[in-house]
């Protein structure tokens, strides 16, 4: 796989060495057990896969190259390039400005942007409508496009099966940048609808099987279906694709459920007559990171720390997996670790940051699971590990671990 020129401040010698050793010992990526790092009175249980994925490294390389190649010019990003506050702050310090926020709200007027300016497309991709707007202003959107190749793979698959007469069902968060982009690309070729979870998929099934009146569909799924969507005609052949950062197991469960609904209701000679196979659209990094968390959770531990941007979809699903088994703290960076007795962390389901005391148990040996989202730099994971070592009186042991280069 291609390697990228990512700024050194995002790299971590200790994490790089760990990942290299694990990769050499498991070239086929079948071992999802964690790496155990004894550091004095604490033990770090580090997920097998975490951190920057292919698409994120690609985006970072392109964005920093755009800045370097255009001195003196205005450089803009359509929105946050990735959902990591540190990386986005670094870009802002270099003069990059965001045209919109993550929900699509305008921050900079299009009247202030000219054909001589540089506009970077974020890793989530963008809508066809936005691409057209940029071209109208004389800006070529593909010049510095950082759209993840795996997101584009979803678009291409949706287009292909759409041309074969299937309606596309997108499993994603309706307001997420990637889902908005996928919805735009898909609806250009075929009727498209977004479902955010299994509950909505089950509700959609009641329209497929004609258990609910057609008129109710347009109210229940308002804002989530393409223009001109015809419930009677557009739900007889379907295929499921996803926002690549969703919980992979949930996407597969939704696809399996809707496939079974089509079999039972239509009783086709061949299921392909009614349901398209789209399993190849699941993102490898999302799969690997989630499988690594599942493997990590087979071990015993006192708590889990998940590192990433609070608005990061893929990171939030890692949090959900950990929360099922043990106390879990979703943190932005090492500064959230106030002391041995206090931590600031994000409550995923209440959408707020809180301070919790006595998050570390008074055990003689504390076992801490750590993972991070696909937009989290390895250097940040190292800083969290170092901060934990410092707070628990194990700084010297951590320094020795870094110097030993053996894990």
Residue pairs with C-beta under 8 A, 6 or more apart in sequence:
1 54
2 54
4 57
4 58
4 60
4 61
5 61
5 64
5 65
6 52
6 57
6 60
6 61
7 60
7 64
7 90
9 90
9 377
9 379
10 52
10 60
10 87
10 377
10 378
10 379
11 377
11 378
11 379
12 377
12 378
12 379
12 381
12 382
13 402
14 382
14 385
14 401
14 402
14 407
15 51
15 378
15 379
15 381
15 382
16 378
17 405
17 407
18 35
18 46
18 407
19 378
21 407
22 31
22 35
22 48
25 31
29 49
29 288
31 48
31 295
32 48
32 49
32 291
32 292
32 294
32 295
32 296
33 48
33 295
33 296
33 298
33 299
34 45
34 46
34 47
34 48
34 292
34 295
34 296
34 299
34 369
35 45
35 46
35 48
35 407
36 43
36 44
36 45
36 46
36 299
37 43
37 44
37 45
37 46
37 385
37 401
37 407
39 385
39 389
39 394
39 397
39 398
39 401
40 389
40 392
40 393
40 394
40 396
40 397
40 398
41 364
41 365
41 366
41 392
41 393
41 394
42 365
42 366
42 367
42 368
42 388
42 389
42 392
42 394
43 365
43 366
43 367
43 368
44 368
44 370
44 385
44 388
45 296
45 299
45 301
45 367
45 368
45 369
45 370
46 296
46 369
46 370
46 371
47 289
47 292
47 293
47 295
47 296
47 369
47 370
47 371
48 288
48 292
48 295
48 296
49 285
49 288
49 289
49 291
49 292
50 289
50 292
50 370
50 371
50 372
50 373
50 376
50 381
51 372
51 373
51 374
51 376
51 377
51 378
51 381
52 60
52 374
52 375
52 376
52 377
52 378
53 148
53 283
53 285
53 289
53 374
54 148
54 149
54 150
54 284
54 285
55 123
55 148
55 149
55 150
55 151
55 285
55 374
56 82
56 123
56 148
56 374
56 375
58 123
58 146
58 148
58 149
59 81
59 82
59 122
59 123
59 146
59 148
60 81
60 82
60 87
62 120
62 144
62 145
62 146
63 77
63 81
63 91
63 96
63 120
63 144
63 146
64 94
65 144
66 75
66 118
66 120
66 144
67 75
67 91
67 94
67 95
67 96
70 118
73 116
73 117
73 118
74 97
74 113
74 116
74 117
74 118
75 95
75 96
75 97
75 117
75 118
75 120
76 96
76 97
76 98
76 99
76 108
76 113
76 117
76 118
76 119
76 120
77 91
77 96
77 97
77 98
77 99
77 119
77 120
77 122
78 98
78 99
78 100
78 119
78 120
78 121
78 122
78 126
78 130
79 98
79 99
79 100
79 101
79 102
79 104
79 122
79 124
79 177
80 88
80 98
80 101
80 102
80 122
80 311
81 87
81 88
81 91
81 120
81 122
81 123
81 146
82 88
82 122
82 123
82 309
82 375
83 102
83 308
83 309
83 311
83 312
83 313
83 315
83 373
83 375
84 308
84 309
84 312
84 373
84 375
84 376
84 377
85 309
85 332
85 333
86 333
86 377
86 380
87 375
87 377
88 98
92 98
96 120
97 107
97 108
98 107
98 108
99 106
99 107
99 108
99 110
99 113
99 119
100 106
100 107
101 107
102 176
102 177
102 311
103 175
104 175
104 177
104 180
110 133
110 137
113 119
113 137
113 139
114 137
114 138
115 137
115 138
115 139
117 139
118 139
118 143
118 144
119 134
119 139
119 141
119 144
120 144
120 145
120 146
121 141
121 142
121 144
121 145
121 146
121 147
122 146
122 147
122 177
123 146
123 147
123 148
123 151
124 147
124 148
124 151
124 176
124 177
124 178
124 181
125 147
125 148
125 151
125 152
125 155
125 177
125 178
125 181
125 182
125 185
126 141
126 147
126 177
126 181
127 180
127 181
127 183
127 184
127 185
128 184
128 185
128 188
129 184
130 141
131 141
134 140
134 141
135 141
147 181
148 244
150 244
150 283
150 284
150 285
151 178
151 181
151 182
151 244
153 280
153 281
154 182
154 241
154 242
154 244
154 281
155 181
155 182
155 185
155 186
157 241
157 278
157 280
157 281
158 168
158 170
158 182
158 185
158 186
158 189
158 190
158 192
158 239
158 241
159 185
159 186
159 188
159 189
159 190
161 168
161 190
161 239
161 276
161 278
162 168
162 186
162 189
162 190
162 192
163 189
163 190
164 276
165 190
165 237
166 190
166 237
166 238
166 239
166 276
167 190
167 191
167 192
167 193
167 234
167 235
167 237
167 238
167 239
168 186
168 187
168 190
168 191
168 192
168 193
168 238
168 239
168 240
168 241
169 192
169 193
169 194
169 195
169 201
169 204
169 238
169 239
169 240
169 241
169 254
169 258
170 179
170 182
170 183
170 186
170 192
170 193
170 194
170 195
170 240
170 241
170 242
170 243
171 194
171 195
171 196
171 201
171 240
171 241
171 242
171 243
171 246
171 250
171 251
171 254
171 255
172 178
172 179
172 182
172 183
172 194
172 196
172 242
172 243
172 246
173 179
173 196
173 243
173 246
173 313
174 180
174 194
174 196
174 223
174 224
176 243
176 245
176 313
178 243
178 244
178 245
178 313
179 194
179 243
182 241
182 243
183 192
183 194
183 226
186 192
186 226
186 241
187 226
187 227
191 225
191 226
191 228
191 229
191 230
191 234
192 225
192 226
193 204
193 221
193 224
193 225
193 226
193 229
194 224
194 225
195 201
195 204
195 224
195 254
197 250
197 254
198 250
198 253
198 254
198 257
200 221
201 254
201 257
201 258
202 257
203 220
204 221
204 235
204 258
205 257
205 258
205 261
206 212
207 214
207 216
207 217
207 231
207 235
208 235
208 238
208 258
208 261
208 262
208 265
209 261
209 265
214 231
214 232
217 225
217 231
218 225
218 229
218 231
236 266
236 274
237 273
237 274
237 275
237 276
238 258
238 262
238 274
238 275
238 276
239 275
239 276
239 277
239 278
240 251
240 254
240 255
240 258
240 278
241 278
241 281
242 248
242 251
242 281
242 282
243 313
244 281
244 282
244 283
244 286
245 283
245 286
245 312
245 313
245 314
245 317
245 374
246 286
246 313
246 317
247 290
247 317
247 320
247 321
248 282
248 283
248 286
248 287
248 290
249 290
251 282
252 279
252 282
255 278
255 279
258 275
259 271
259 275
262 268
262 271
262 274
262 275
263 271
263 274
263 275
266 273
266 274
268 274
285 314
285 374
286 314
286 317
286 374
289 314
289 318
289 371
289 373
289 374
290 317
290 318
290 321
292 371
293 318
293 321
293 322
293 371
294 321
296 369
296 371
297 321
297 322
297 324
297 325
297 326
297 369
299 367
299 369
300 367
301 326
301 367
301 368
301 369
302 326
302 327
302 360
302 361
302 363
302 366
302 367
302 368
303 326
303 327
303 328
303 329
303 359
303 360
303 361
303 368
303 369
304 322
304 325
304 326
304 327
304 328
304 329
304 368
304 369
304 370
304 371
305 328
305 329
305 331
305 368
305 369
305 370
305 384
306 315
306 318
306 319
306 322
306 328
306 329
306 330
306 331
306 370
306 371
306 372
306 373
307 315
307 331
307 332
307 333
307 370
307 371
307 372
307 373
307 376
307 380
307 381
307 384
308 314
308 315
308 318
308 330
308 332
308 372
308 373
308 375
308 376
309 315
309 332
309 373
309 375
309 376
310 330
310 332
310 346
310 353
312 373
312 374
312 375
312 376
314 373
314 374
314 375
315 330
315 372
315 373
315 374
315 375
315 376
316 330
316 348
318 371
318 372
318 373
319 328
319 330
319 348
320 348
322 328
322 369
322 371
323 348
326 369
327 359
329 336
329 343
329 345
329 356
329 359
330 345
330 346
330 347
330 348
331 337
331 343
331 344
331 345
331 346
331 384
332 346
333 380
333 383
333 384
334 380
334 383
334 384
334 386
334 387
336 343
336 344
336 345
337 343
337 384
337 387
337 388
337 391
338 344
338 355
339 391
340 360
340 391
340 392
341 357
341 358
341 359
341 360
342 355
342 356
342 357
342 359
343 355
343 356
343 359
344 353
344 354
344 355
345 353
345 354
345 356
346 352
346 353
346 354
347 353
347 354
360 366
360 391
360 392
366 392
368 388
370 381
370 384
370 385
372 380
372 381
385 398
386 395
386 398
388 394
389 395
389 397
389 398
390 398
401 407
